[in-house]
Amino acid sequence: MASKLLPLIIPKNFPRWVFPNSYISSISCAAHIQIPHENDQNTSDSTEFESTVRFLKNKLCPDNLITILDSINDLNSAVRVFKWASSQKRFRQTDETYSRIILKLGFAGNLHEMELFLNEMIKVSRPIIEEPFVFLIESFCKNHRLSAALRVFEIMNLGNCRPSILTCNMLLNALVREMSDFQSVLRIYKEMVKAGIVPDVETLNYVIEVLCETDRIDAALDQFRRMNKKGCAPNSRTFKILISGLCTRNRADESMEILEEMFEIGCRLDLEFFNSIIPLLCMVNRFDEAIKLFRMMQDSGLLPDLVVFGTLIECFCESLRLDDAIKLLLEMIETGLIPVEAMYVDIVSGYCKLEKFSDAMVFLDESSVLDVAPYNALLKGYCNVGRFSEANDFLGKMIKRDLCNNLSWNILIGGLCKNGEIEKAFEVLNRMIVSSYIPDDSTYSALIIGCCKVSRYKNALELFHQVCIKDWCLESASYSNLIESLCGSKNILEAAEVVRYMSGKGCSLDTSSFNPLISGLCLMGKVDEAIRLRSFAFWSGTSSSHVTYTTVMLGLCKLNKAKDVLVLLSQMLVEGCTLDGIAYCALINGMCAENRAKDAALFLDQMVSDGFVPNSETLNTLLSCMANRSQLHMVVHSLDKIMSEKGVLSPTLYNIVINGLWKEGQRHEACKFLDRMVEMGWLPDAVTHGLLIGNIARKEMNVVIKAFEGDGVSDKVSNILAEGLEYTNDPILDE
């Protein structure tokens, strides 16, 4: 029967097993193991089972059974055939036949039934030997069935079949490489302890590695310190694991202590250690230690790879040790390695930082460099220091040597544009075209920046329209420069056009460039357009700050579209923007315009709670709105908090508050505000004064006065009320 299943990857040099009644080797046993597809049916096929049984009745032997099991796609059918064979009196299952059905079950993820057959194999096998279990563990590991491999290991241990340290390490290696699962590694380690298996240095290395990878770095260091107690000395891989773990977790100082300890004990280091650790030390700015390791590597007769040479050359160049960098480059060439262009670029860039352009040119000539990138690095060095005449001459030499590309022209054009020399940039552009080089998006990006720098906005916009026709995507800096320039020259709609184009290309804009555009649209009364543009830009990665939202909120309020403010607020909160004082004022004004006094009061409470104080205009709007609806009592608590802010509550606002609270029956609160008003040196207006006096009888007022003067202390509130009673001609009070 043709099999539709995938072949198993198996070990090639596995020893021949010899068992009673067994005539086949482990290699032949594993040669046809198959991993079932996920869509294989698990229901038993009775017809297939019956035909198989008929075939095996007179030909049942381990070899034929294994062949049949390999040919059966359906797992349940294979299990039924295996069990049928076990029930035959003259047949005895072998470790090889058990291994075959166990592999099938393990690959299918049926661990429960797999365990049953494992235990059964242990019972019938005499003597119990390690090889079948090793074969199963190795097969499961190579085929990424680690749960099955782990269970085989545990059952093997329970069956008093002691695994070798090699088997333990093989399983630990698979677990660390594929899962980095600390708990699984711990399970293996515990099983080793139960079986009395003494760990070796590789075992401990796997434990330390999984501890590092699961961010248990201190526990890893503890295991390292205890290695000697377990009879193991750390090796090259131990130090590689620990130094890498510490460096990649910003604990470079501790890694240097481990490195020093490694030097002291004279550990023999391998090639993998040097090739891994030297670049890592350079990355964490431990260059001296990296050089020391590099010399040790050379003394050991080990050949560094290109990454090591490249990293060290880069570090030499960054620290402007160019002689050392060139010396190392020559050493590398002597070993037979061919330098990559990045090495030449690093050295040339170092010369440019020192402004030793002649030395850089000599270096390129003597090195017979044929890559364009190092020459472009030198050209860029000329431009960075404004030596455009020399850059222009050098570009001419590059063209003659056929060591020029589009980037070369763009470097010179870009340098001129950044320096504001737009006319010269266009001259270079003409030469570029005449020399049969085609300007690209980088060319236009540089020219747009140059035009903006000298305020030639129309030229910049014309270049942008050409970009649109070509459907190019510009560099982000050119978009920002163009938008900022157009907004600064009041070309708001044109700037909006640029944002729509760049957003359509998936380019994002910085909020510092985006906010002036939103503000400009709102000032023009195009708030709806600002909202649409904000949403459109959002999907391309342009984030909106609280300034963006506040600007739109204020614009909506001015257009009497306050009901849309809450929708904008919800978007603002979803994007994680926080409200500032201006935003709160916009919200309060909006709620007042919509006659939503309760919501306005809530926003005031939250505003004060966040440490903001409304401006006088907003407060006047709010208090008038609340007073008209007899709801001033809702904001008394917040008003108490902002009373101390000078310039916030004016005499007019005090009168509104006192008048409104008195009408709402909040007489005690009204008196508090009157007291505070007098402390500020202000007197209530005639309306408020008349209200206070006209609605309280003389007898009631005397009670109030006595209440305030009972302790012999004169109170300003009672004084002003008494004064009002004494001089009033109101007939009502004379009754």
QUIHU-V771551 format. One line per field, one symbol per residue. phi: phi as a letter, one per 40 degrees, with the letter a starting at -180 (. if undefined). A space follows every 50 residues. Layout:
# QUIHU-V771551
phi=???
This chain:
# QUIHU-V771551
phi=.ccbcccccbccbccccbbcgbbbcccccccbcbcccccccbcccccccc cccdccdbbcadccccccdcccccccccccccccccccccbbcbdccccc cccdccccgccccccccccccccccaccbcdcccdcccccccbgbccccc cccccdcccgbccccccdccccdcccccbfcccccccccccccdcgcccb ccdccccccccccbgbccccccccccccccgbbcbdcdccccccccccbf bccccccccccccccgccbbcccccccdccccccgbcccccccccccccc gcccccccdccccccdcccgccccccccccdccccgcccccccccccccc ccccfccccccccccccfcbccdccccccccdccbgcccccccccccccc cfbaadcdcccccccccccgcccccccccccccccgbcdbccccdccccc cccbgcccccccccccccccfcbccdcccccccccccccgcccccccccc cccccgcbbccccccdccccccccgccccccccccccdcbhccbcccdcc dcdccccccfbccccccccccccccgcccbccccccccccccccfbcccc ccccdcccccgbbcccccccccccccccbfbcccbdcccdcbccccgccc dcccccccccccccgcccccccccccccccgbbcccccccccccbacdcc ccccccccbdcgbcbcccccccccccbcbcccccc
